[in-house]
Amino acid sequence: MELQPIEHDKQRILTTAQIAAAYGANTQIIVNNFNRHKERYTLGKHYYALEGEDKRQFLDRHQFDLGSKNAKTIYLWTEKGALMHAKSLNTDKAWEVYEALVDSYYRVIRLVAPVPTVSDAIRKRAIANEQAVPDDCFSVLTELARDLYFWERFLNGALDNKAQAENSVGKCWSNYVRSVLQVPDQVRRTYRHVCPSGRIVQAWAYPLKYLPVFRRWLREVYFIEKFEAYAQYRAKRLGVAVPPVKKLTGGVSQLELFPQSTSA
């Protein structure tokens, strides 16, 4: 059964003429059945009744016969309205067609392409570089990707999907390691890191004993004190409105989503 898709109020509908033709009845029978049981039909649930300007705009978007254009009111039937008409007719053909309408016309599965996010990009980069990190060390990128089950709401809410937030995290963490933890540079190690452009650089990896400290720092320092500045920088570089990062980060240090590790 070939039907030209028609939509109203974001859902599939059929006209009275289409319902009649599909069910093997004439339009007057459909109209009579509706009038006899009108109290059982709910406007907006089983049908729409278009008049005046609403009717004119609908007809401008679709092509119907002159009878529809001359009628004072155009009735449009939803899936539940089609069911009511099938019950009224109660013929084998009406029930058979109704089931086909449900499967092939009314219930349309709309495939929506996934929207790429900065979290997706970070995970992809982390997977590409994870094997290069020394076994006894961790990298900022891989650990940020592992913690994204919570942090992605901050990242995706404030950054575009091309932002490389790990660069900001890495620079801030490096400064913290030197100035606060006073870890000598020679304790760190380097690994061959592949950038999104394909360029290979030497990136820092840190001894695993500092991993609990990094995770606590990420939670209590970076996303509270540093992330807003990076989001503002990124927004200004792209020439877009600065996101309301403060609303996202408020109260993060009180969250109990992560264990409170002690320094190693």
Buried (B, 14 or more C-beta within 10 A) or exposed (E): EEBEEBEBEEEBBBBBBBBBBBBBBEBEBBEEBBEEEEEEBEEEEBBBEBEEEEBEEBBEEEEBEEEBEEBEEBBBBBBEBBBBBBBBBEEEEBBEBBEEBEEEBBEEEEEEEEEEBBBBBBBEBBEBBEEBBBEEBBBBBBBBBBBBEEBBEBBBBBBBBEBBBBEBBBEBBBEBBEEEBEBEEEEBBEBEBBBEEEEEEEBBBBBBEBBBBBBBBBBBBBBBEBBBEBBBEBBEEEEEEEBEBEEBBEEBEEEEEBEEEEEE
